[in-house]
Amino acid sequence: MPTKTSAKDNIWKLEDAKARFSEVVRRARNEGPQHVTVRGQDSVVVISTEELAKLTRPEPEKPFVEFMESLGLHTLDITRGDDRGRDVEL
């Protein structure tokens, strides 16, 4: 169960993250994503495998007919105009 932490509690300098990697991993699993900076710039985020699974879970495929109906094509006006082209003298 995640605990309340301030935004700064989940930001690590690279050297600190390396020295306390076990804690970074524990916090990623218990408290949420842990951000690692390099030279003051955001570089990577350590997340739990459960969080990764949520982020990368593919959407279930829809049956073809349901997919086509979801496109909203019924709102398109596809009627053809009366234009028959131009008259050409032969």
SEMAR-545968 format. One record per atom (N, C-alpha, C): residue number from 0; residue in three letters; atom name; x, z, y. Coordinates in Angstrom, 1 decimal. Example, Ala and Ser with C-alpha at 12.3 -4.5 7.8 and 13.67 -1.06 7.14 Angstrom:
REM SEMAR-545968
+-----+-----+----+--------+--------+--------+
|   i |  aa | at |      X |      Z |      Y |
+-----+-----+----+--------+--------+--------+
|   0 | ala |  N |   13.2 |    7.8 |   -5.7 |
|   0 | ala | CA |   12.3 |    7.8 |   -4.5 |
|   0 | ala |  C |   13.2 |    7.8 |   -3.3 |
|   1 | ser |  N |   12.8 |    7.1 |   -2.2 |
|   1 | ser | CA |   13.7 |    7.1 |   -1.1 |
|   1 | ser |  C |   12.9 |    7.9 |    0.0 |
+-----+-----+----+--------+--------+--------+
This chain:
REM SEMAR-545968
+-----+-----+----+--------+--------+--------+
|   i |  aa | at |      X |      Z |      Y |
+-----+-----+----+--------+--------+--------+
|   0 | met |  N |    0.8 |    0.0 |   -1.2 |
|   0 | met | CA |    0.0 |    0.0 |    0.0 |
|   0 | met |  C |    0.9 |    0.0 |    1.2 |
|   1 | pro |  N |    0.7 |   -1.0 |    2.2 |
|   1 | pro | CA |    1.6 |   -1.1 |    3.4 |
|   1 | pro |  C |    1.4 |    0.2 |    4.3 |
|   2 | thr |  N |    2.5 |    0.6 |    4.9 |
|   2 | thr | CA |    2.4 |    1.7 |    5.8 |
|   2 | thr |  C |    2.5 |    1.1 |    7.2 |
|   3 | lys |  N |    2.0 |    1.9 |    8.2 |
|   3 | lys | CA |    2.1 |    1.4 |    9.6 |
|   3 | lys |  C |    3.6 |    1.6 |   10.1 |
|   4 | thr |  N |    4.1 |    0.5 |   10.6 |
|   4 | thr | CA |    5.4 |    0.5 |   11.2 |
|   4 | thr |  C |    5.4 |   -0.3 |   12.5 |
|   5 | ser |  N |    6.3 |    0.0 |   13.4 |
|   5 | ser | CA |    6.3 |   -0.7 |   14.7 |
|   5 | ser |  C |    7.0 |   -2.1 |   14.4 |
|   6 | ala |  N |    6.8 |   -3.0 |   15.4 |
|   6 | ala | CA |    7.4 |   -4.3 |   15.2 |
|   6 | ala |  C |    8.9 |   -4.3 |   15.0 |
|   7 | lys |  N |    9.6 |   -3.4 |   15.7 |
|   7 | lys | CA |   11.0 |   -3.3 |   15.6 |
|   7 | lys |  C |   11.5 |   -2.8 |   14.3 |
|   8 | asp |  N |   10.7 |   -2.1 |   13.5 |
|   8 | asp | CA |   11.1 |   -1.6 |   12.2 |
|   8 | asp |  C |   11.3 |   -2.6 |   11.2 |
|   9 | asn |  N |   10.8 |   -3.9 |   11.4 |
|   9 | asn | CA |   10.9 |   -4.9 |   10.4 |
|   9 | asn |  C |   11.9 |   -6.0 |   10.9 |
|  10 | ile |  N |   12.7 |   -5.7 |   11.9 |
|  10 | ile | CA |   13.7 |   -6.6 |   12.3 |
|  10 | ile |  C |   15.1 |   -6.1 |   12.0 |
|  11 | trp |  N |   15.9 |   -6.9 |   11.4 |
|  11 | trp | CA |   17.3 |   -6.4 |   10.9 |
|  11 | trp |  C |   18.3 |   -7.4 |   11.4 |
|  12 | lys |  N |   19.4 |   -6.8 |   11.9 |
|  12 | lys | CA |   20.6 |   -7.6 |   12.1 |
|  12 | lys |  C |   21.2 |   -8.0 |   10.8 |
|  13 | leu |  N |   21.8 |   -9.2 |   10.7 |
|  13 | leu | CA |   22.3 |   -9.6 |    9.4 |
|  13 | leu |  C |   23.2 |   -8.6 |    8.7 |
|  14 | glu |  N |   24.2 |   -8.0 |    9.5 |
|  14 | glu | CA |   25.1 |   -7.1 |    8.9 |
|  14 | glu |  C |   24.4 |   -5.8 |    8.4 |
|  15 | asp |  N |   23.3 |   -5.4 |    9.1 |
|  15 | asp | CA |   22.6 |   -4.3 |    8.6 |
|  15 | asp |  C |   21.8 |   -4.6 |    7.4 |
|  16 | ala |  N |   21.2 |   -5.8 |    7.4 |
|  16 | ala | CA |   20.4 |   -6.2 |    6.2 |
|  16 | ala |  C |   21.3 |   -6.3 |    5.0 |
|  17 | lys |  N |   22.6 |   -6.8 |    5.1 |
|  17 | lys | CA |   23.5 |   -6.9 |    4.0 |
|  17 | lys |  C |   23.9 |   -5.5 |    3.5 |
|  18 | ala |  N |   24.1 |   -4.6 |    4.4 |
|  18 | ala | CA |   24.6 |   -3.3 |    4.0 |
|  18 | ala |  C |   23.4 |   -2.5 |    3.4 |
|  19 | arg |  N |   22.2 |   -2.8 |    3.8 |
|  19 | arg | CA |   21.0 |   -2.0 |    3.3 |
|  19 | arg |  C |   20.0 |   -2.9 |    2.6 |
|  20 | phe |  N |   20.5 |   -3.8 |    1.8 |
|  20 | phe | CA |   19.7 |   -4.8 |    1.2 |
|  20 | phe |  C |   18.6 |   -4.2 |    0.4 |
|  21 | ser |  N |   18.9 |   -3.2 |   -0.4 |
|  21 | ser | CA |   17.9 |   -2.6 |   -1.2 |
|  21 | ser |  C |   16.7 |   -2.1 |   -0.4 |
|  22 | glu |  N |   17.0 |   -1.5 |    0.8 |
|  22 | glu | CA |   15.9 |   -1.0 |    1.7 |
|  22 | glu |  C |   15.1 |   -2.2 |    2.2 |
|  23 | val |  N |   15.8 |   -3.3 |    2.6 |
|  23 | val | CA |   15.1 |   -4.5 |    3.1 |
|  23 | val |  C |   14.1 |   -4.9 |    2.0 |
|  24 | val |  N |   14.6 |   -5.0 |    0.8 |
|  24 | val | CA |   13.7 |   -5.5 |   -0.3 |
|  24 | val |  C |   12.5 |   -4.5 |   -0.5 |
|  25 | arg |  N |   12.8 |   -3.2 |   -0.5 |
|  25 | arg | CA |   11.8 |   -2.2 |   -0.7 |
|  25 | arg |  C |   10.7 |   -2.3 |    0.4 |
|  26 | arg |  N |   11.2 |   -2.5 |    1.6 |
|  26 | arg | CA |   10.2 |   -2.6 |    2.8 |
|  26 | arg |  C |    9.4 |   -3.9 |    2.7 |
|  27 | ala |  N |   10.1 |   -5.0 |    2.3 |
|  27 | ala | CA |    9.4 |   -6.2 |    2.1 |
|  27 | ala |  C |    8.2 |   -6.1 |    1.1 |
|  28 | arg |  N |    8.5 |   -5.3 |    0.1 |
|  28 | arg | CA |    7.5 |   -5.2 |   -1.0 |
|  28 | arg |  C |    6.4 |   -4.2 |   -0.5 |
|  29 | asn |  N |    6.7 |   -3.2 |    0.2 |
|  29 | asn | CA |    5.8 |   -2.1 |    0.6 |
|  29 | asn |  C |    5.2 |   -2.2 |    2.0 |
|  30 | glu |  N |    5.9 |   -2.8 |    2.9 |
|  30 | glu | CA |    5.5 |   -2.8 |    4.3 |
|  30 | glu |  C |    5.2 |   -4.2 |    4.9 |
|  31 | gly |  N |    5.7 |   -5.2 |    4.2 |
|  31 | gly | CA |    5.4 |   -6.6 |    4.7 |
|  31 | gly |  C |    6.7 |   -7.3 |    5.0 |
|  32 | pro |  N |    6.6 |   -8.5 |    5.6 |
|  32 | pro | CA |    7.8 |   -9.3 |    5.9 |
|  32 | pro |  C |    8.9 |   -8.6 |    6.7 |
|  33 | gln |  N |   10.1 |   -8.8 |    6.4 |
|  33 | gln | CA |   11.3 |   -8.2 |    7.1 |
|  33 | gln |  C |   12.1 |   -9.4 |    7.7 |
|  34 | his |  N |   12.2 |   -9.4 |    9.0 |
|  34 | his | CA |   12.9 |  -10.4 |    9.7 |
|  34 | his |  C |   14.4 |  -10.1 |    9.8 |
|  35 | val |  N |   15.2 |  -11.1 |    9.6 |
|  35 | val | CA |   16.7 |  -11.0 |    9.7 |
|  35 | val |  C |   17.2 |  -11.9 |   10.8 |
|  36 | thr |  N |   18.0 |  -11.3 |   11.7 |
|  36 | thr | CA |   18.5 |  -12.1 |   12.8 |
|  36 | thr |  C |   20.0 |  -12.4 |   12.7 |
|  37 | val |  N |   20.4 |  -13.5 |   13.2 |
|  37 | val | CA |   21.9 |  -13.8 |   13.2 |
|  37 | val |  C |   22.2 |  -14.1 |   14.7 |
|  38 | arg |  N |   23.2 |  -13.4 |   15.2 |
|  38 | arg | CA |   23.6 |  -13.5 |   16.6 |
|  38 | arg |  C |   22.4 |  -13.4 |   17.5 |
|  39 | gly |  N |   21.4 |  -12.5 |   17.2 |
|  39 | gly | CA |   20.3 |  -12.2 |   18.1 |
|  39 | gly |  C |   19.1 |  -13.2 |   17.9 |
|  40 | gln |  N |   19.3 |  -14.2 |   17.1 |
|  40 | gln | CA |   18.3 |  -15.3 |   16.9 |
|  40 | gln |  C |   17.6 |  -15.1 |   15.5 |
|  41 | asp |  N |   16.3 |  -15.2 |   15.5 |
|  41 | asp | CA |   15.6 |  -15.2 |   14.2 |
|  41 | asp |  C |   16.2 |  -16.2 |   13.2 |
|  42 | ser |  N |   16.4 |  -15.7 |   12.0 |
|  42 | ser | CA |   17.1 |  -16.6 |   11.1 |
|  42 | ser |  C |   16.3 |  -16.8 |    9.8 |
|  43 | val |  N |   15.9 |  -15.6 |    9.1 |
|  43 | val | CA |   15.2 |  -15.7 |    7.9 |
|  43 | val |  C |   14.2 |  -14.5 |    7.8 |
|  44 | val |  N |   13.2 |  -14.7 |    6.9 |
|  44 | val | CA |   12.3 |  -13.6 |    6.7 |
|  44 | val |  C |   12.3 |  -13.3 |    5.2 |
|  45 | val |  N |   12.4 |  -12.0 |    4.8 |
|  45 | val | CA |   12.4 |  -11.6 |    3.4 |
|  45 | val |  C |   10.9 |  -11.1 |    3.2 |
|  46 | ile |  N |   10.3 |  -11.7 |    2.1 |
|  46 | ile | CA |    8.9 |  -11.4 |    1.8 |
|  46 | ile |  C |    8.9 |  -11.1 |    0.3 |
|  47 | ser |  N |    7.8 |  -10.4 |   -0.1 |
|  47 | ser | CA |    7.6 |  -10.1 |   -1.5 |
|  47 | ser |  C |    7.1 |  -11.4 |   -2.3 |
|  48 | thr |  N |    7.3 |  -11.4 |   -3.6 |
|  48 | thr | CA |    6.8 |  -12.5 |   -4.4 |
|  48 | thr |  C |    5.3 |  -12.6 |   -4.3 |
|  49 | glu |  N |    4.6 |  -11.5 |   -4.1 |
|  49 | glu | CA |    3.2 |  -11.6 |   -4.0 |
|  49 | glu |  C |    2.8 |  -12.3 |   -2.7 |
|  50 | glu |  N |    3.5 |  -12.0 |   -1.6 |
|  50 | glu | CA |    3.2 |  -12.7 |   -0.4 |
|  50 | glu |  C |    3.5 |  -14.2 |   -0.5 |
|  51 | leu |  N |    4.6 |  -14.5 |   -1.1 |
|  51 | leu | CA |    5.0 |  -15.9 |   -1.3 |
|  51 | leu |  C |    3.9 |  -16.6 |   -2.1 |
|  52 | ala |  N |    3.4 |  -16.0 |   -3.1 |
|  52 | ala | CA |    2.4 |  -16.6 |   -4.0 |
|  52 | ala |  C |    1.1 |  -16.9 |   -3.1 |
|  53 | lys |  N |    0.8 |  -16.0 |   -2.2 |
|  53 | lys | CA |   -0.4 |  -16.2 |   -1.4 |
|  53 | lys |  C |   -0.2 |  -17.4 |   -0.4 |
|  54 | leu |  N |    1.0 |  -17.5 |    0.1 |
|  54 | leu | CA |    1.3 |  -18.6 |    1.1 |
|  54 | leu |  C |    1.5 |  -19.9 |    0.4 |
|  55 | thr |  N |    1.9 |  -20.0 |   -0.8 |
|  55 | thr | CA |    2.1 |  -21.3 |   -1.5 |
|  55 | thr |  C |    1.1 |  -21.7 |   -2.5 |
|  56 | arg |  N |    0.0 |  -20.9 |   -2.7 |
|  56 | arg | CA |   -1.0 |  -21.1 |   -3.6 |
|  56 | arg |  C |   -1.7 |  -22.4 |   -3.3 |
|  57 | pro |  N |   -1.7 |  -23.4 |   -4.2 |
|  57 | pro | CA |   -2.4 |  -24.7 |   -3.8 |
|  57 | pro |  C |   -3.9 |  -24.5 |   -3.9 |
|  58 | glu |  N |   -4.6 |  -25.2 |   -3.0 |
|  58 | glu | CA |   -6.0 |  -25.2 |   -3.0 |
|  58 | glu |  C |   -6.5 |  -25.9 |   -4.3 |
|  59 | pro |  N |   -7.6 |  -25.4 |   -4.8 |
|  59 | pro | CA |   -8.1 |  -26.0 |   -6.0 |
|  59 | pro |  C |   -8.6 |  -27.4 |   -5.7 |
|  60 | glu |  N |   -8.4 |  -28.4 |   -6.6 |
|  60 | glu | CA |   -8.8 |  -29.7 |   -6.3 |
|  60 | glu |  C |  -10.3 |  -29.8 |   -6.4 |
|  61 | lys |  N |  -10.9 |  -30.6 |   -5.5 |
|  61 | lys | CA |  -12.3 |  -30.8 |   -5.5 |
|  61 | lys |  C |  -12.6 |  -32.0 |   -6.4 |
|  62 | pro |  N |  -13.8 |  -32.1 |   -7.0 |
|  62 | pro | CA |  -14.2 |  -33.3 |   -7.7 |
|  62 | pro |  C |  -14.3 |  -34.4 |   -6.6 |
|  63 | phe |  N |  -14.1 |  -35.7 |   -7.1 |
|  63 | phe | CA |  -14.0 |  -36.8 |   -6.2 |
|  63 | phe |  C |  -15.2 |  -36.9 |   -5.3 |
|  64 | val |  N |  -16.4 |  -36.8 |   -5.8 |
|  64 | val | CA |  -17.6 |  -37.0 |   -5.0 |
|  64 | val |  C |  -17.7 |  -35.9 |   -4.0 |
|  65 | glu |  N |  -17.4 |  -34.7 |   -4.3 |
|  65 | glu | CA |  -17.4 |  -33.6 |   -3.3 |
|  65 | glu |  C |  -16.3 |  -33.8 |   -2.2 |
|  66 | phe |  N |  -15.2 |  -34.3 |   -2.6 |
|  66 | phe | CA |  -14.1 |  -34.6 |   -1.6 |
|  66 | phe |  C |  -14.6 |  -35.7 |   -0.7 |
|  67 | met |  N |  -15.2 |  -36.8 |   -1.2 |
|  67 | met | CA |  -15.7 |  -37.9 |   -0.3 |
|  67 | met |  C |  -16.8 |  -37.3 |    0.6 |
|  68 | glu |  N |  -17.7 |  -36.5 |    0.1 |
|  68 | glu | CA |  -18.8 |  -36.0 |    0.9 |
|  68 | glu |  C |  -18.2 |  -35.0 |    2.0 |
|  69 | ser |  N |  -17.1 |  -34.4 |    1.7 |
|  69 | ser | CA |  -16.5 |  -33.4 |    2.7 |
|  69 | ser |  C |  -15.9 |  -34.2 |    3.9 |
|  70 | leu |  N |  -15.6 |  -35.5 |    3.8 |
|  70 | leu | CA |  -15.0 |  -36.2 |    4.8 |
|  70 | leu |  C |  -15.9 |  -36.5 |    6.1 |
|  71 | gly |  N |  -17.2 |  -36.3 |    5.9 |
|  71 | gly | CA |  -18.1 |  -36.5 |    7.0 |
|  71 | gly |  C |  -18.3 |  -38.0 |    7.3 |
|  72 | leu |  N |  -18.2 |  -38.8 |    6.3 |
|  72 | leu | CA |  -18.3 |  -40.3 |    6.6 |
|  72 | leu |  C |  -19.7 |  -40.7 |    6.9 |
|  73 | his |  N |  -20.7 |  -39.8 |    6.6 |
|  73 | his | CA |  -22.1 |  -40.1 |    6.9 |
|  73 | his |  C |  -22.4 |  -40.2 |    8.4 |
|  74 | thr |  N |  -21.4 |  -39.6 |    9.2 |
|  74 | thr | CA |  -21.6 |  -39.7 |   10.6 |
|  74 | thr |  C |  -21.1 |  -40.9 |   11.3 |
|  75 | leu |  N |  -20.4 |  -41.7 |   10.5 |
|  75 | leu | CA |  -19.8 |  -43.0 |   11.0 |
|  75 | leu |  C |  -20.9 |  -44.1 |   11.1 |
|  76 | asp |  N |  -20.8 |  -44.8 |   12.2 |
|  76 | asp | CA |  -21.7 |  -46.0 |   12.4 |
|  76 | asp |  C |  -21.0 |  -47.2 |   11.9 |
|  77 | ile |  N |  -21.4 |  -47.7 |   10.7 |
|  77 | ile | CA |  -20.7 |  -48.8 |   10.1 |
|  77 | ile |  C |  -21.5 |  -50.1 |   10.1 |
|  78 | thr |  N |  -22.6 |  -50.1 |   10.9 |
|  78 | thr | CA |  -23.4 |  -51.3 |   11.0 |
|  78 | thr |  C |  -22.7 |  -52.4 |   11.7 |
|  79 | arg |  N |  -22.9 |  -53.6 |   11.2 |
|  79 | arg | CA |  -22.2 |  -54.8 |   11.7 |
|  79 | arg |  C |  -23.0 |  -55.4 |   12.9 |
|  80 | gly |  N |  -22.3 |  -55.8 |   13.9 |
|  80 | gly | CA |  -22.9 |  -56.4 |   15.0 |
|  80 | gly |  C |  -23.4 |  -57.9 |   14.7 |
|  81 | asp |  N |  -24.2 |  -58.5 |   15.6 |
|  81 | asp | CA |  -24.7 |  -59.8 |   15.4 |
|  81 | asp |  C |  -23.7 |  -60.9 |   15.8 |
|  82 | asp |  N |  -22.5 |  -60.6 |   16.2 |
|  82 | asp | CA |  -21.5 |  -61.5 |   16.7 |
|  82 | asp |  C |  -21.2 |  -62.4 |   15.5 |
|  83 | arg |  N |  -21.3 |  -63.7 |   15.7 |
|  83 | arg | CA |  -21.0 |  -64.7 |   14.6 |
|  83 | arg |  C |  -19.7 |  -65.4 |   14.9 |
|  84 | gly |  N |  -19.0 |  -65.0 |   15.9 |
|  84 | gly | CA |  -17.8 |  -65.7 |   16.2 |
|  84 | gly |  C |  -18.0 |  -66.7 |   17.3 |
|  85 | arg |  N |  -17.1 |  -67.6 |   17.5 |
|  85 | arg | CA |  -17.3 |  -68.6 |   18.6 |
|  85 | arg |  C |  -17.6 |  -70.0 |   18.0 |
|  86 | asp |  N |  -18.2 |  -70.8 |   18.8 |
|  86 | asp | CA |  -18.5 |  -72.2 |   18.4 |
|  86 | asp |  C |  -17.2 |  -73.0 |   18.6 |
|  87 | val |  N |  -17.0 |  -73.8 |   17.6 |
|  87 | val | CA |  -15.8 |  -74.6 |   17.6 |
|  87 | val |  C |  -16.2 |  -76.1 |   17.4 |
|  88 | glu |  N |  -15.7 |  -76.9 |   18.3 |
|  88 | glu | CA |  -16.0 |  -78.4 |   18.2 |
|  88 | glu |  C |  -15.0 |  -79.0 |   17.3 |
|  89 | leu |  N |  -15.5 |  -79.8 |   16.4 |
|  89 | leu | CA |  -14.6 |  -80.5 |   15.4 |
|  89 | leu |  C |  -14.5 |  -81.9 |   15.7 |
+-----+-----+----+--------+--------+--------+
